[in-house]
């Protein structure tokens, strides 16, 4: 069970790093604010889903 949690934690870490790296590298030439906001929103939804999957069976 610990390796499964570690795998999900590493995935969340990658998502957090992407949230910082993407706007300053790939989206540097985009002057509109909603490009980064869309990426941050999608990454946040993915992180919420991962957290739900991790915690849904804790009471059992």
C-alpha positions as CSV (number, residue, x, y, z in Angstrom):
1,X,0.0,0.0,0.0
2,X,2.9,2.4,0.7
3,X,4.3,2.1,-2.8
4,X,0.9,3.0,-4.3
5,X,0.7,6.1,-2.1
6,X,4.3,7.0,-3.0
7,X,3.4,6.7,-6.7
8,X,0.5,9.0,-6.3
9,X,2.5,11.4,-4.2
10,X,5.2,11.6,-6.9
11,X,2.5,12.2,-9.5
12,X,1.2,15.1,-7.5
13,X,4.7,16.5,-7.1
14,X,5.1,16.4,-10.9
15,X,1.8,18.2,-11.3
16,X,2.9,20.9,-8.9
17,X,6.2,21.3,-10.7
18,X,4.3,21.6,-14.0
19,X,2.2,24.3,-12.6
20,X,5.3,26.3,-11.9
21,X,7.4,25.4,-15.0
22,X,4.8,25.5,-17.8
23,X,3.8,29.2,-17.5
24,X,7.4,30.3,-17.4
25,X,8.6,28.2,-20.3
26,X,6.0,27.2,-22.9
27,X,3.6,30.0,-22.2
28,X,6.1,32.8,-22.0
29,X,5.1,34.4,-25.3
30,X,1.3,34.3,-24.5
31,X,0.3,37.7,-23.2
32,X,-3.2,36.6,-22.1
33,X,-3.6,35.6,-18.4
34,X,-6.2,32.9,-19.1
35,X,-3.7,30.6,-20.7
36,X,-1.9,30.0,-17.4
37,X,-5.2,30.1,-15.6
38,X,-6.6,27.2,-17.7
39,X,-3.5,25.1,-17.1
40,X,-3.6,25.8,-13.4
41,X,-7.3,24.9,-13.3
42,X,-6.8,21.6,-15.1
43,X,-3.9,20.7,-13.0
44,X,-5.9,21.5,-9.8
45,X,-8.8,19.3,-10.9
46,X,-6.4,16.4,-11.6
47,X,-4.9,16.9,-8.2
48,X,-8.3,16.9,-6.5
49,X,-9.2,13.7,-8.3
50,X,-6.0,12.0,-7.2
51,X,-6.6,13.1,-3.6
52,X,-10.1,11.7,-3.8
53,X,-8.8,8.4,-5.1
54,X,-6.2,8.3,-2.3
55,X,-8.6,9.0,0.6
56,X,-11.8,7.3,-0.4
57,X,-10.8,4.0,1.3
58,X,-9.2,5.4,4.5
59,X,-12.1,4.6,6.7
60,X,-12.2,0.9,5.7
